[in-house]
Amino acid sequence: MPDTAHPFPAPCDRDAIAAAERLIRPHIRWTPVLEVTPGDFGVEAGSLLLKLEMLQHTGSFKARGALANLLMRPIPAAGVVAASGGNHGVAVAYAANRLGVPATIFVPSVASPAKVALIRSLGATLVIAGDRYDDALAASETFIAERGGLPVHAFDQRETLLGQGTIGLELETDAPGLDTLLVAVGGGGLIGGIAAWFDGRIRIIGVEPERAPTLYQAMAAGHPVDAEAGGIAADSLAPRRVGDLMFPIVRDRVERVVLVADEAIRAAQESLWATCRIVAEPGGATALAALTSGRYRPAPGERVAVLVCGANTGALPIRSPDAPE
């Protein structure tokens, strides 16, 4: 049944997410959940689980939304066009390569060399446009107006939300009885899709860098607004404003948003490597930073999960080459 409480052109609910999951399943990985000792991360909680989405194809959750778009929408002869801070572009290039369609990807100059190299290796046409995501988006829109192509939005697209929401389906299957899930936020497609899946049945906490408080400011204003777009995770968590489609879902189904400093994000990266030998990019470690920095403190006995959502970085997160192995 359509969710008439939210202004979607079609449902973005559990049934729609489950249908999207069946469609993209042959092309994505069911990523594992790792249970760790909370004390190893300096956290007091009943249990702590990491959803390892950095093991997804292309190194981030974005492959889900990209594949949902390409499999659920008609693709013109001109192929697909995407703007991205990096990971979405890699994902669209991967999906296009897998399905045999042309792709043109626009990225800003802050995109990491690792992500740029991945996009090129997947056969997409790469265009570097401007310094931030919004610059790349504007350039992609001009390209589409002049040459055609199917726009695949990084977060403000129903199919993107549905694809990202399949993480919730997997997590609920593998880790029943969760109390809380921490999710990093950029444009909001990830947290929007997951929140639509859980539909208020667990506590969801959004986590953003202090220098890119897009959802934090939108929640305060009651609608999406422009925010600062900088910091250590600017290539993945700094789109300037969250999407219009995801906002009603998150407003009603996400408990709150917490902000973390760049230093806390770096420390979370280092902690993941030192404790579990998990390599995460800054955006991928941001949700964990809310726990390790104390910005979110679980209650005694609370069963907490953290989404580790991306690993496209060119360097291991080690503070010093002399650090003990």
C-alpha positions in Angstrom: 0.0 0.0 0.0 1.4 3.4 -0.9 2.8 5.5 2.0 0.4 8.5 1.7 2.0 10.2 4.7 5.0 11.3 2.6 5.2 13.1 -0.8 6.7 10.3 -2.9 5.7 9.7 -6.5 5.5 6.0 -5.5 5.9 4.1 -2.3 9.2 4.0 -0.4 8.3 1.5 2.2 9.2 -2.0 3.2 7.4 -3.7 0.4 9.0 -1.5 -2.2 12.5 -2.0 -0.7 12.0 -5.8 -0.6 11.0 -5.7 -4.3 14.1 -3.7 -5.1 16.2 -6.1 -3.1 15.0 -9.1 -5.2 15.8 -7.2 -8.4 19.4 -6.2 -7.4 20.3 -9.3 -5.5 22.1 -11.1 -8.4 24.4 -8.0 -8.7 25.2 -7.1 -5.1 26.9 -8.8 -2.0 25.0 -9.6 1.2 27.6 -7.9 3.4 28.5 -9.5 6.8 27.9 -8.2 10.3 30.8 -8.5 12.7 30.2 -8.5 16.4 33.1 -6.9 18.3 33.9 -6.2 22.0 32.5 -2.7 22.8 35.4 -2.1 25.2 37.9 -2.6 22.4 36.6 0.7 21.1 36.2 2.4 24.5 32.5 2.0 24.4 30.1 0.8 27.1 27.2 -1.1 25.5 25.5 -4.4 25.7 26.8 -5.4 22.3 28.4 -3.7 19.4 28.0 -4.9 15.8 29.6 -3.5 12.6 27.8 -3.9 9.3 30.7 -4.2 6.8 29.3 -2.4 3.8 32.8 -1.4 2.8 33.0 -5.0 1.4 30.3 -4.2 -1.1 31.1 -4.1 -4.8 33.0 -0.8 -5.5 33.9 -0.5 -1.8 30.7 1.3 -0.6 27.0 0.9 -0.2 26.4 3.1 -3.3 26.3 0.1 -5.6 22.9 -0.8 -4.3 21.2 2.5 -5.3 23.0 2.6 -8.6 21.9 -0.8 -9.6 18.3 -0.1 -8.5 18.3 2.9 -10.8 19.6 1.1 -13.8 17.4 -1.9 -13.3 14.2 0.0 -12.5 14.3 2.8 -15.1 14.5 2.8 -18.9 18.0 3.7 -20.1 18.3 5.8 -23.3 20.9 5.2 -26.0 23.0 8.0 -24.5 23.4 6.0 -21.4 23.5 7.2 -17.8 25.0 10.3 -16.2 25.9 10.9 -12.6 27.4 13.5 -10.4 29.3 12.3 -7.4 31.9 13.1 -4.7 33.4 9.8 -5.7 31.6 6.7 -4.4 28.3 7.2 -6.2 30.3 7.7 -9.4 32.2 4.5 -8.9 28.9 2.7 -8.2 27.2 4.0 -11.4 30.3 3.2 -13.4 30.2 -0.3 -12.0 26.5 -0.8 -12.6 26.8 0.5 -16.2 29.8 -1.7 -16.9 27.9 -4.7 -15.5 24.8 -4.0 -17.6 26.6 -2.9 -20.7 25.5 0.7 -21.0 27.6 3.9 -21.4 28.2 6.1 -18.4 29.5 9.7 -18.0 30.5 10.6 -14.4 31.1 14.1 -13.1 33.2 14.5 -9.9 34.6 17.6 -8.1 38.3 18.2 -7.6 38.1 16.9 -4.0 37.3 13.4 -5.2 40.0 11.1 -4.0 42.5 9.7 -6.5 41.5 6.2 -5.5 37.9 6.8 -6.5 38.9 8.6 -9.7 41.0 5.7 -10.7 38.2 3.2 -10.0 35.8 5.2 -12.2 38.2 5.2 -15.1 39.0 1.5 -14.7 35.3 0.6 -15.1 35.2 2.2 -18.5 33.1 5.3 -17.7 33.9 8.8 -19.2 35.1 10.9 -16.3 34.8 14.7 -16.1 36.2 16.7 -13.2 34.1 19.8 -12.7 34.5 22.3 -9.9 35.6 21.9 -6.3 32.5 20.5 -4.6 29.7 18.1 -5.3 27.2 20.9 -6.3 29.6 22.0 -9.0 29.8 18.5 -10.4 26.0 18.2 -10.2 25.5 21.5 -12.1 27.9 20.4 -14.8 26.1 17.0 -15.2 22.8 18.8 -15.6 24.2 20.9 -18.3 25.5 17.9 -20.1 22.2 16.1 -19.9 20.3 19.1 -21.3 22.7 19.3 -24.2 23.4 15.7 -25.0 20.8 13.5 -23.2 21.3 10.6 -20.9 19.5 9.3 -17.8 20.4 11.2 -14.6 21.2 8.9 -11.7 21.1 11.1 -8.6 23.4 10.2 -5.7 20.6 10.5 -3.1 17.5 12.5 -4.1 15.9 9.7 -6.3 13.3 7.2 -5.3 15.2 4.2 -6.8 18.4 5.3 -4.9 16.5 5.3 -1.6 15.1 1.9 -2.3 18.5 0.4 -3.2 20.1 1.8 -0.1 17.2 0.6 2.0 18.1 -3.0 1.3 20.9 -2.6 3.9 18.2 -2.5 6.5 16.6 -5.7 5.2 20.0 -7.5 5.5 20.8 -6.1 8.9 17.4 -7.0 10.4 17.9 -10.5 9.1 21.4 -11.0 10.4 21.1 -9.0 13.6 17.6 -9.2 15.0 16.8 -7.4 18.2 18.9 -4.2 17.6 18.1 -1.2 19.7 20.1 1.4 17.8 21.8 1.9 14.5 24.3 4.7 13.7 24.4 5.9 10.1 26.7 8.5 8.5 24.8 11.2 6.5 25.8 13.0 3.3 22.8 13.7 1.1 20.6 11.4 3.1 19.8 8.6 0.6 21.4 6.0 2.9 19.7 7.0 6.1 16.5 7.7 4.3 16.3 4.3 2.8 17.3 2.5 6.0 14.8 4.5 8.0 12.0 3.7 5.6 12.8 0.0 6.1 12.9 0.0 9.9 9.9 2.4 10.0 10.5 3.4 13.6 11.1 -0.1 15.0 14.6 0.7 16.1 16.4 3.9 17.1 18.3 5.4 14.2 21.0 8.1 14.9 22.4 10.1 12.0 26.1 11.1 12.3 27.6 14.0 10.4 31.0 15.9 10.4 30.9 19.2 12.2 32.0 20.9 9.0 29.2 19.3 6.9 26.1 19.5 9.1 23.5 19.1 6.3 20.9 17.0 8.0 21.5 18.5 11.4 20.7 22.0 10.1 17.7 20.7 8.1 16.2 19.1 11.2 16.6 22.3 13.1 15.0 24.3 10.2 12.3 21.8 9.5 13.3 21.5 5.8 16.4 21.0 3.7 18.7 24.1 3.8 22.2 24.9 2.6 24.9 24.1 5.0 28.7 24.2 5.2 30.3 21.6 3.0 33.9 20.9 4.1 36.0 18.7 6.3 37.9 15.5 6.1 35.0 13.6 4.6 34.1 16.3 2.0 34.3 13.9 -0.9 31.5 11.7 0.5 29.6 13.6 3.2 29.4 17.2 2.0 26.6 17.8 -0.7 25.6 21.2 0.9 22.0 20.1 1.5 20.1 16.9 2.0 17.5 15.6 -0.5 13.9 16.6 -0.6 12.6 13.0 -1.0 14.4 11.6 2.0 13.7 14.4 4.4 10.1 13.6 5.4 11.2 10.0 6.1 14.1 11.0 8.3 12.2 13.8 10.0 9.6 11.3 11.3 11.8 8.2 11.8 15.3 9.3 12.8 15.7 10.1 16.5 18.4 12.7 16.2 21.6 13.7 14.4 24.9 14.1 16.2 28.0 16.0 14.9 31.6 14.7 15.2 34.9 16.5 14.7 37.3 15.7 11.9 39.8 14.5 14.6 37.2 12.0 15.9 36.6 10.7 12.4 40.3 10.1 11.9 40.6 8.4 15.3 37.7 6.1 14.4 39.5 5.2 11.2 42.6 4.3 13.2 40.6 2.4 15.7 39.0 0.2 13.0 42.4 -0.6 11.6 44.1 -1.2 14.9 41.3 -3.3 16.4 39.9 -5.2 13.4 42.2 -4.5 10.5 39.3 -2.8 8.7 40.2 0.0 6.3 37.6 2.7 6.1 37.6 6.0 4.4 36.7 9.1 6.5 33.0 9.0 5.5 32.9 5.2 6.1 34.2 5.7 9.7 32.1 8.7 10.6 29.2 6.7 12.2 31.6 4.9 14.5 33.2 8.3 15.5 29.9 9.1 17.3 30.6 6.2 19.7 34.3 6.5 20.1 34.1 10.3 20.7 31.3 10.0 23.2 28.8 12.0 21.1 26.5 9.1 21.4 26.5 7.2 24.6 24.6 3.9 24.7 22.6 2.9 27.7 23.7 -0.1 29.7 22.8 -3.3 27.8 22.0 -1.4 24.6 22.4 -3.5 21.4 24.1 -1.1 19.0 25.1 -1.5 15.3 27.3 0.8 13.3 27.3 1.0 9.5 30.8 1.0 8.1 29.9 2.3 4.7 32.9 2.9 2.6 36.6 2.0 2.1 37.7 3.8 -1.0 40.9 5.4 0.3 44.4 5.4 -1.1 46.1 5.1 2.3 45.9 2.9 5.4 44.6 4.9 8.4 47.8 4.5 10.5 49.0 7.5 12.5 52.7 6.7 12.2 54.9 4.3 10.2 56.5 3.4 13.5 53.3 2.3 15.1 53.5 -1.3 16.4 51.9 -4.0 14.3 
